[in-house]
């Protein structure tokens, strides 16, 4: 159910406020479209509802600005979750990048405030859960207008946008919404452990983020990837792929920090010597046209398939088709795509940055390469393309690590809910 800014619906005043949670977020439950892209917010909403909480989710009606993630309103139908949307102004005379900055830093917090205060007054939730920077600014503003009765949780998905510059004050002033959210005080804090060492960044900027008040936790894995492996031939047929080819796979949002260009250049190095190799790219985003043009300029346009954004079953199918997985991000590679590749027992080539080395052990469950050494990447890729035994060894290591370390989204959210209940009961 979706409620607009001027729409109202009778509230169920019999709902137990101790089991009510208000979740405010700039983001959509899926980052690209229904069932497509990052599922973290969707799984958070579903996890609290599944645990018996009444969930009110406040966000705004999206509009396309830069062609990036979270620019499309995504309807959801989760029992126990009610969505409340509001509008924020779009000034056509303002450059899109400035509009996007104003949206996150100022307009979302200001225009979210009336709906947020109404929800706090009418629903009387026991927990105010501010999901990501703009919502955390909203939570801070709301304290000027409310008596504190609910516990406040601040949740951040990671700090890859800050890279290695989080200690540089002038840089952080340019990332004002991130700086304000990191410094804001709450009763408890949740940070996704995506390998960017976000726990250290948060503790650097905020002395209140102590170890006992911070849950630093990995994402879960989508349930369909735990199911029995599908027939690879059927998956290849679904995407009209030739089983005689060897398929590399990259899976990410198509924006500059994901460095899909590295995979294209490595693929170009195999163009003449290994004509059977193909590169599959799953995902969409602002850089797609640029990457498609790069593939053409490198002379590999006919050997690269841009599959676009896929739903979860499509992602699972693409993983079934792959022979080698590439993850070449700038700052850390410990996101869900890498974990899903491990779960699907794929040989992995990735870069030793962030905390990637805590997941990938070189030669055991993947090849871990230094950043900025294109020759090492080319050599590693050529080795795995030519050596099926090496691929098989890495598959065994991937399966072992995944079985020992990965959990489903249900288990991941159960752990979070239990932790939040303990912390907010103190």
PyMOL commands that set and color helices and strands:
alter all, ss='L'
color gray80, all
select helices_A, chain A and resi 17-19+40-50+96-123+133-142+160-162+169-174+176-183+198-205+211-213+223-226+232-238+256-258+260-268+288-297+301-303+312-321+336-343+356-358+374-386+388-405+409-425
alter helices_A, ss='H'
color red, helices_A
select strands_A, chain A and resi 2-3+20-25+54-60+81-86+127-131+151-156+188-192+214-217+246-251+277-282+304-308+324-327+347-351+367-369
alter strands_A, ss='S'
color yellow, strands_A
deselect
rebuild
show_as cartoon
